[in-house]
Amino acid sequence: MISTYAMQGDNLVLVGKSADAMPDAANVRWIDLFDPSEDEELAVERLLGLQVPTRQEMAEIEESSRLYREGEAVVMTAVVTHGAAEDRPQPAQVTFVLTRSALVTVRYADPVPFRLFAAKCQRQQEIYKSAADIFVSLIETIVDRAADLLESVAADLTTISSKLFIEDKPRRKSTTMDAILQTLIRRLGRKNMIISVLRESLQSIARVTGYARTVATDVVGESAGPRLKQIERDVRSLFEYEQQLSGEVVYLHEATLGLINLEQNRIIKVFSIAAVLFLPPTVVGTIYGMNFDYMPELDWLLGYPFALFLMALSAAVPFLWFKFKGWL
């Protein structure tokens, strides 16, 4: 799909969503290619006279393949977090092809920042005058979305921490407790996935903004320098926050595993104590089951009750001893 934004007077307007409805190149400011077809790519290349990178080229991980100049255009590829709202975070490559007059974005996913920025363009048509303004504002929207996701992760970690350490829970069956703790581990795993993808995204954004501010100044313009520098400061602060959250995820994961181990040790302790308690009665029953020719209790009227009493006593004495020692 192709979305073309062009200047009509002093306003930036969405003029069409097809390759056939593209206006004159002089008025085009932003072309958003979402999962483009070959015909749409060719239409953009003919209109602006530039080369649109392929999906395979966007997936390259070398910095020289992600940040480079091609003629008068600057090509920059960043990673944006996609699917975090559904707890299925994935990295999505987005390529910015920026010239002095137009910006082309190429993507094969639909991350939230692009939807937010498209809606903002519809509401505030008079703000965006140049391709550089659109590029910087789009980067700002991506960073703002990353900050929102980190805040969401922090809030969820606070909830998990409260469930582990603060909330008083009634005594439950061990299987229920195990299920609760396993659910918390899965939640921590999903938050760790989001943090990992955000870390990759922030690293790529830092490289893009640094490249645009230092190498591509002639295309981006001097006026965008302070805004790009502010974005770099925001990204650094988000890096520090992300590292703090990563440490908290590790701590909560280890604490949850520790609680699971304690629960399992408690179960093993119960079985061990039960085995010790039933061992003396087993000895008594074994002795009276030997069928010797001479055993006085065999002819005694109270022999059977006496054997049962002896079994109960032999089980009660270890139980009281464990209780006295505080092992129960």
GUKOL-432076 format. One record per residue (C-alpha): residue in one letter; x, y, z; residue number from 1. Coordinates in nm, 3 decimals. Each point is the difference from the previous one (the first is absolute). Layout:
<pts>
residu, x, y, z, num
A, X, Y, Z, NUM
...
</pts>
This chain:
<pts>
residu, x, y, z, num
M, 0.000, 0.000, 0.000, 1
I, 0.123, 0.349, -0.080, 2
S, -0.104, 0.319, 0.181, 3
T, 0.107, 0.330, -0.154, 4
Y, 0.006, 0.328, 0.192, 5
A, 0.045, 0.322, -0.193, 6
M, -0.022, 0.374, 0.061, 7
Q, -0.325, 0.172, -0.087, 8
G, 0.055, 0.363, 0.081, 9
D, 0.158, 0.005, 0.345, 10
N, -0.143, -0.334, 0.110, 11
L, 0.133, -0.354, -0.023, 12
V, -0.285, -0.213, -0.136, 13
L, -0.046, -0.368, -0.074, 14
V, -0.066, 0.012, -0.372, 15
G, -0.030, -0.368, -0.087, 16
K, 0.058, -0.364, 0.089, 17
S, 0.086, -0.139, -0.339, 18
A, 0.280, 0.036, -0.250, 19
D, -0.245, 0.148, -0.254, 20
A, -0.093, 0.295, 0.226, 21
M, 0.350, 0.139, 0.051, 22
P, 0.033, 0.380, -0.045, 23
D, 0.281, 0.202, -0.148, 24
A, 0.342, -0.077, 0.151, 25
A, 0.053, 0.364, 0.101, 26
N, -0.290, -0.015, 0.247, 27
V, 0.070, -0.345, 0.148, 28
R, 0.139, 0.004, 0.354, 29
W, -0.053, -0.354, 0.132, 30
I, -0.069, -0.333, -0.167, 31
D, -0.068, -0.288, 0.237, 32
L, 0.048, -0.343, -0.159, 33
F, -0.159, -0.272, 0.212, 34
D, 0.068, -0.351, -0.136, 35
P, 0.039, 0.151, -0.349, 36
S, -0.047, -0.185, -0.323, 37
E, 0.258, 0.015, -0.276, 38
D, -0.218, 0.240, -0.200, 39
E, -0.027, 0.239, 0.297, 40
E, 0.377, -0.002, 0.049, 41
L, 0.056, 0.073, -0.368, 42
A, -0.254, 0.283, 0.009, 43
V, 0.182, 0.167, 0.290, 44
E, 0.338, -0.047, -0.167, 45
R, -0.128, 0.161, -0.321, 46
L, -0.163, 0.288, 0.186, 47
L, 0.293, 0.096, 0.224, 48
G, 0.290, -0.142, -0.197, 49
L, 0.141, -0.208, 0.282, 50
Q, 0.054, -0.368, 0.080, 51
V, -0.235, -0.165, 0.251, 52
P, 0.182, -0.270, 0.201, 53
T, -0.135, -0.353, -0.013, 54
R, -0.111, -0.201, 0.299, 55
Q, 0.319, -0.207, -0.012, 56
E, 0.211, 0.317, 0.001, 57
M, -0.193, 0.134, 0.299, 58
A, 0.076, -0.317, 0.197, 59
E, 0.378, 0.048, -0.030, 60
I, 0.160, 0.047, 0.342, 61
E, 0.323, 0.174, -0.103, 62
E, -0.002, 0.369, 0.085, 63
S, 0.130, 0.085, -0.347, 64
S, -0.311, -0.167, -0.144, 65
R, -0.234, 0.186, 0.232, 66
L, 0.147, 0.349, -0.014, 67
Y, 0.126, 0.126, -0.333, 68
R, -0.046, 0.260, -0.272, 69
E, -0.125, -0.068, -0.347, 70
G, 0.032, 0.304, -0.222, 71
E, -0.183, 0.286, 0.165, 72
A, -0.200, -0.234, 0.227, 73
V, 0.089, -0.123, 0.348, 74
V, -0.107, -0.358, 0.077, 75
M, -0.043, -0.089, 0.368, 76
T, -0.144, -0.324, 0.138, 77
A, -0.125, -0.025, 0.357, 78
V, -0.172, -0.267, 0.207, 79
V, -0.344, 0.071, 0.146, 80
T, -0.180, -0.212, 0.259, 81
H, -0.307, -0.169, -0.146, 82
G, -0.270, -0.203, 0.178, 83
A, 0.092, 0.098, 0.357, 84
A, -0.359, 0.092, 0.086, 85
E, -0.102, -0.362, -0.068, 86
D, 0.299, -0.135, 0.203, 87
R, 0.151, -0.129, -0.324, 88
P, 0.287, 0.245, -0.050, 89
Q, 0.196, -0.025, -0.321, 90
P, 0.262, 0.224, -0.160, 91
A, -0.117, 0.165, -0.322, 92
Q, 0.245, 0.163, -0.239, 93
V, -0.096, 0.345, -0.130, 94
T, 0.205, 0.179, -0.265, 95
F, 0.000, 0.378, -0.037, 96
V, 0.103, 0.130, -0.342, 97
L, 0.040, 0.373, 0.052, 98
T, 0.067, 0.268, -0.260, 99
R, -0.015, 0.377, 0.032, 100
S, -0.356, 0.002, -0.132, 101
A, -0.159, -0.335, 0.094, 102
L, 0.006, -0.286, 0.246, 103
V, -0.074, -0.362, -0.094, 104
T, -0.058, -0.258, 0.275, 105
V, 0.008, -0.369, -0.086, 106
R, -0.137, -0.255, 0.246, 107
Y, -0.151, -0.346, 0.005, 108
A, -0.175, 0.027, 0.336, 109
D, -0.247, 0.247, 0.148, 110
P, 0.149, 0.121, 0.329, 111
V, -0.198, 0.235, 0.220, 112
P, 0.220, 0.312, -0.051, 113
F, -0.088, 0.017, -0.370, 114
R, -0.371, -0.014, 0.074, 115
L, 0.037, 0.267, 0.268, 116
F, 0.202, 0.227, -0.226, 117
A, -0.241, -0.042, -0.293, 118
A, -0.288, 0.101, 0.228, 119
K, 0.203, 0.297, 0.125, 120
C, 0.060, 0.112, -0.358, 121
Q, -0.374, -0.001, -0.060, 122
R, -0.066, 0.212, 0.310, 123
Q, 0.292, 0.244, -0.035, 124
Q, 0.044, 0.045, -0.372, 125
E, 0.161, 0.341, 0.030, 126
I, 0.295, -0.110, 0.217, 127
Y, 0.201, -0.209, -0.242, 128
K, 0.153, 0.207, -0.278, 129
S, 0.300, -0.203, -0.115, 130
A, 0.119, -0.358, -0.035, 131
A, 0.256, 0.059, 0.275, 132
D, -0.276, 0.112, 0.240, 133
I, -0.196, -0.316, -0.076, 134
F, 0.308, -0.219, 0.045, 135
V, 0.095, 0.151, 0.337, 136
S, -0.360, -0.002, 0.125, 137
L, -0.038, -0.363, -0.099, 138
I, 0.318, -0.090, 0.189, 139
E, -0.134, 0.191, 0.302, 140
T, -0.324, -0.199, -0.018, 141
I, 0.195, -0.329, -0.008, 142
V, 0.203, 0.105, 0.306, 143
D, -0.315, 0.112, 0.184, 144
R, -0.158, -0.338, -0.070, 145
A, 0.311, -0.177, 0.132, 146
A, -0.024, 0.208, 0.319, 147
D, -0.368, -0.094, 0.039, 148
L, 0.084, -0.369, -0.038, 149
L, 0.276, 0.023, 0.260, 150
E, -0.243, 0.171, 0.239, 151
S, -0.251, -0.278, -0.062, 152
V, 0.265, -0.263, 0.072, 153
A, 0.098, 0.181, 0.321, 154
A, -0.364, 0.008, 0.116, 155
D, -0.041, -0.373, -0.070, 156
L, 0.323, -0.079, 0.185, 157
T, -0.133, 0.193, 0.299, 158
T, -0.316, -0.212, -0.010, 159
I, 0.202, -0.322, -0.018, 160
S, 0.222, 0.116, 0.287, 161
S, -0.309, 0.074, 0.208, 162
K, -0.142, -0.347, -0.067, 163
L, 0.329, -0.161, 0.104, 164
F, 0.096, 0.200, 0.308, 165
I, -0.287, 0.213, 0.130, 166
E, -0.339, -0.162, -0.048, 167
D, -0.102, -0.239, 0.277, 168
K, -0.132, -0.315, -0.161, 169
P, -0.213, -0.261, 0.179, 170
R, 0.146, -0.345, 0.016, 171
R, -0.065, -0.176, -0.328, 172
K, 0.070, -0.337, -0.139, 173
S, 0.355, -0.035, -0.128, 174
T, -0.119, -0.065, -0.355, 175
T, -0.186, 0.334, 0.002, 176
M, 0.305, 0.183, 0.133, 177
D, 0.219, -0.163, -0.263, 178
A, -0.243, 0.112, -0.271, 179
I, 0.005, 0.359, 0.133, 180
L, 0.379, 0.011, 0.010, 181
Q, 0.032, -0.155, -0.345, 182
T, -0.239, 0.266, -0.135, 183
L, 0.217, 0.271, 0.153, 184
I, 0.309, -0.150, -0.165, 185
R, -0.171, 0.008, -0.338, 186
R, -0.100, 0.364, 0.057, 187
L, 0.359, 0.084, 0.089, 188
G, 0.115, -0.177, -0.315, 189
R, -0.232, 0.210, -0.215, 190
K, 0.119, 0.321, 0.167, 191
N, 0.359, -0.105, -0.059, 192
M, -0.084, -0.053, -0.370, 193
I, -0.145, 0.352, -0.021, 194
I, 0.306, 0.148, 0.170, 195
S, 0.232, -0.190, -0.234, 196
V, -0.177, 0.125, -0.313, 197
L, -0.013, 0.354, 0.140, 198
R, 0.373, -0.014, 0.068, 199
E, 0.065, -0.089, -0.363, 200
S, -0.239, 0.273, -0.116, 201
L, 0.160, 0.269, 0.215, 202
Q, 0.347, -0.098, -0.118, 203
S, -0.107, 0.034, -0.363, 204
I, -0.175, 0.332, 0.066, 205
A, 0.315, 0.132, 0.168, 206
R, 0.204, -0.092, -0.307, 207
V, -0.254, 0.156, -0.238, 208
T, -0.023, 0.330, 0.190, 209
G, 0.378, 0.021, 0.039, 210
Y, 0.049, -0.064, -0.371, 211
A, -0.266, 0.253, -0.099, 212
R, 0.140, 0.267, 0.232, 213
T, 0.368, -0.037, -0.087, 214
V, 0.028, -0.150, -0.349, 215
A, -0.323, 0.097, -0.176, 216
T, -0.023, 0.360, 0.118, 217
D, -0.029, 0.132, -0.355, 218
V, -0.315, -0.207, -0.056, 219
V, -0.158, 0.020, 0.345, 220
G, 0.080, 0.367, 0.045, 221
E, 0.165, 0.196, 0.279, 222
S, -0.334, 0.080, 0.163, 223
A, -0.061, -0.368, 0.078, 224
G, 0.329, -0.032, 0.189, 225
P, -0.131, 0.108, 0.346, 226
R, -0.301, -0.229, -0.028, 227
L, 0.217, -0.295, -0.100, 228
K, 0.236, 0.074, 0.288, 229
Q, -0.296, 0.002, 0.240, 230
I, -0.111, -0.336, -0.141, 231
E, 0.349, -0.137, 0.067, 232
R, -0.023, 0.119, 0.362, 233
D, -0.343, -0.161, 0.035, 234
V, 0.131, -0.327, -0.143, 235
R, 0.292, -0.001, 0.247, 236
S, -0.239, 0.049, 0.292, 237
L, -0.220, -0.281, -0.132, 238
F, 0.307, -0.224, -0.024, 239
E, 0.069, 0.058, 0.370, 240
Y, -0.363, -0.069, 0.087, 241
E, 0.002, -0.315, -0.213, 242
Q, 0.309, -0.129, 0.181, 243
Q, -0.171, 0.060, 0.333, 244
L, -0.306, -0.194, -0.114, 245
S, 0.217, -0.282, -0.134, 246
G, 0.162, -0.036, 0.341, 247
E, -0.342, -0.004, 0.167, 248
V, -0.124, -0.270, -0.238, 249
V, 0.303, -0.216, 0.084, 250
Y, -0.054, 0.052, 0.374, 251
L, -0.372, -0.081, -0.014, 252
H, 0.069, -0.306, -0.216, 253
E, 0.253, -0.133, 0.251, 254
A, -0.234, 0.080, 0.289, 255
T, -0.286, -0.187, -0.168, 256
L, 0.221, -0.302, -0.062, 257
G, 0.107, 0.019, 0.364, 258
L, -0.363, -0.009, 0.115, 259
I, -0.066, -0.298, -0.227, 260
N, 0.299, -0.178, 0.153, 261
L, -0.124, 0.079, 0.350, 262
E, -0.342, -0.141, -0.086, 263
Q, 0.156, -0.315, -0.142, 264
N, 0.226, -0.035, 0.306, 265
R, -0.304, 0.031, 0.223, 266
I, -0.171, -0.285, -0.185, 267
I, 0.311, -0.218, 0.022, 268
K, 0.025, 0.086, 0.371, 269
V, -0.356, -0.123, 0.058, 270
F, 0.073, -0.329, -0.175, 271
S, 0.325, -0.042, 0.194, 272
I, -0.171, 0.059, 0.334, 273
A, -0.281, -0.239, -0.094, 274
A, 0.257, -0.266, -0.081, 275
V, 0.172, 0.051, 0.338, 276
L, -0.331, -0.008, 0.188, 277
F, -0.110, -0.328, -0.157, 278
L, 0.337, -0.169, 0.035, 279
P, -0.032, -0.094, 0.376, 280
P, -0.354, -0.147, -0.042, 281
T, 0.132, -0.200, -0.293, 282
V, 0.276, -0.140, 0.225, 283
V, -0.253, -0.096, 0.268, 284
G, -0.231, -0.163, -0.253, 285
T, 0.292, -0.187, -0.152, 286
I, 0.108, -0.136, 0.340, 287
Y, -0.346, -0.131, 0.083, 288
G, -0.032, -0.154, -0.343, 289
M, 0.302, -0.230, 0.040, 290
N, -0.210, -0.297, 0.131, 291
F, 0.251, -0.133, 0.254, 292
D, -0.101, -0.311, 0.195, 293
Y, 0.038, 0.186, 0.328, 294
M, -0.141, 0.355, 0.011, 295
P, -0.182, 0.080, 0.328, 296
E, -0.230, 0.261, -0.155, 297
L, -0.152, -0.261, -0.237, 298
D, -0.191, -0.160, 0.286, 299
W, -0.070, 0.326, 0.179, 300
L, -0.355, 0.132, -0.017, 301
L, 0.117, 0.360, -0.034, 302
G, 0.289, -0.081, -0.234, 303
Y, -0.162, 0.142, -0.314, 304
P, -0.108, 0.332, 0.164, 305
F, 0.343, 0.023, 0.159, 306
A, 0.168, -0.034, -0.343, 307
L, -0.224, 0.269, -0.148, 308
F, 0.075, 0.229, 0.295, 309
L, 0.372, -0.061, -0.043, 310
M, -0.024, 0.090, -0.371, 311
A, -0.187, 0.322, 0.076, 312
L, 0.246, 0.091, 0.275, 313
S, 0.299, -0.062, -0.225, 314
A, -0.150, 0.239, -0.259, 315
A, -0.104, 0.266, 0.254, 316
V, 0.338, 0.028, 0.171, 317
P, 0.191, 0.106, -0.319, 318
F, -0.283, 0.236, -0.094, 319
L, 0.014, 0.174, 0.341, 320
W, 0.379, 0.012, -0.018, 321
F, -0.010, 0.167, -0.344, 322
K, -0.258, 0.244, 0.133, 323
F, 0.217, 0.082, 0.301, 324
K, 0.300, 0.063, -0.224, 325
G, -0.204, 0.232, -0.227, 326
W, 0.047, -0.217, -0.307, 327
L, -0.376, -0.008, -0.062, 328
</pts>
